[in-house]
Amino acid sequence: MVWGTSSGAGKSWLTTALCRHLANQGLRVAPFKAQNMSNNARVVAGPDGGFGEIGAAQYFQALAARATPEVAMNPLLLKPEADTRSQVVLMGRPDAELSAMPWRARSAAVWPRVQAALHDLAGRYDVLVMEGAGSPAEINLQAGDFVNLKAAEAVNARSLLVTDIDRGGAFAHLYGTWALLPQAHRARVAGFVLNKFRGDAALLAPGPEQLRQMTGVPVVGVIPMQWDHGLPEEDGVFDDASRGAVGADVRVTVAVVAYPRVSNLDEFQPLKHIAGVRLVWARSPAELAGADWVVLPGSKATLADLRWLRERGLDAAVCAHAARGGRVLGICGGLQMLGEAVLDPDGVECGPGASLADRSAPGLGLLPLVTQFGARKTVRRTRLRFGALQGAWAPLRDVAVQGYEIHAGQTAWHPAMAAQATPREVMPGLAWQSADGAVLGCYLHGLFEDAAVLHALFGQAARSLDAVFDGLAANLAALVDLEAVLAPIAENARG
């Protein structure tokens, strides 16, 4: 099990690297995270032969392990809809009753299902690489902490404890976390890992040895700061700085609008590795200036994020960009914003306590579409072919694409709202293009992860996921004393 001294310490990428390292040893490996909180989700196999949702991190970890992603690998997913409200997804499906339940009551209610998923995976794989959440030493939560403590106890897991040394206070974070763990869980900690280190590792002495003397736990690895390890960050905007091509090398600037409840940002990771592409995260009109493309990505709170756009003047900036003939792409929630209106009469998205005024809003009016939220949520993997795209998006004409859908809103063309020109439905019920060709809206996530799309738009391919995973594993093996931590696990699995 990989524990962290805090969120953002490096648990997810370390878990991913361990999955590939162990898979390379010929072991059957699966990831597991009892509960994840993220609006970056993926569609995977559900328990009944259908589809369900898990956190994107566990999806990538499963691929790194060369395992088929399934909902048991992340049985509980919390998708934040507001600062005090999340949609609860249990075994891949939204659960309204759990979503309304207080946190402490919810933990007791879900643990039997989570434990069953954990034991099911343990019975089918040689090794589980488990990721904790936040810190295992939150003493106000320990009584109900099934994500870190109960899960580890249920399968008698050994653990690595990783900390972000770039934040400062790393030795205090490691010691304090270890000291606040219940005694039985302290004994699980097989090693400490210092992550995101800059400079000469020799300067750390005598800290690691002093820490070992105080705890009995060795520092088994020091990992340098890695700006481009190839995996998207799990939560929020994974890189606030402009990334990719710079200066004279820039041929296309893609500005992705990063509203507060943005979702599925991980799907833009491949653009960082396309020669000539500069990726910008925009939160103001000034950050859209000079962009060739403007992308409105997914949102877990479309109406709230649409209001946020208007408050910052981004709505006008996007419309002005389109009026100049600049490319605009809306994906899922971004597609909904491009339409004439977004309606949530039953409070499906904005919550049952929302006022009537908050349950609807005009869209940007760039496509004559209306979206209404309903109780039925679409979760599926999809493979379709773009139709007769024209203008700016013509390179995608007749391109077959594979992606995934996660949306509660249902969108339809509204003939009465069409202006003088009629838009094109370029993928039945899933994608529409404006009459002038500049604006494209699509429900399909994962476009930029599709090799055919990247080739059509840029004539290039991004770095493969297998290359990313192998790079992570090789880097981990060079920097961390894996033998000390994993030898007993691997020996037991082979036995």
Secondary structure, 3 states (H helix, E strand, C coil): CEEECCCCCCHHHHHHHHHHHHHCCCCCEEEECCEEECCCEEEEECCCCCEEEEEHHHHHHHHHCCCCCEHHHCCEEEEEEECCEEEEEECCEECHHHHCCCHHHHHHHHHHHHHHHHHHHHHHCCEEEEECCCCCCCCCCHHHCHHHHHHHHHCCCCEEEEEEHHHCCHHHHHHHHHHHCCHHHHCCEEEEEEEEECCCHHHHCCHHHHHHHHHCCCEEEEEECCCCCCCCCCCCCCCCCCEECCHHHCCEEEEEECCCCEECHHHHHHHHHCCCEEEEEECCHHHHCCCCEEEECEECCHHHHHHHHHHCCHHHHHHHHHHCCCEEEEECHHHHHHCCEEECCCCCCCCCCCCHHHHEEECCCCCCEEEEEEEEEEEEEEEEECCCCCHHHHHHCCCEEEEEEEEEEEEEECHHHCCCCCCEEEECCCEEECCCCCEEEECCECHHHCHHHHHHHHCCCCCCHHHHHHHHHHHHHHHECHHHHHHHHHHHHHC
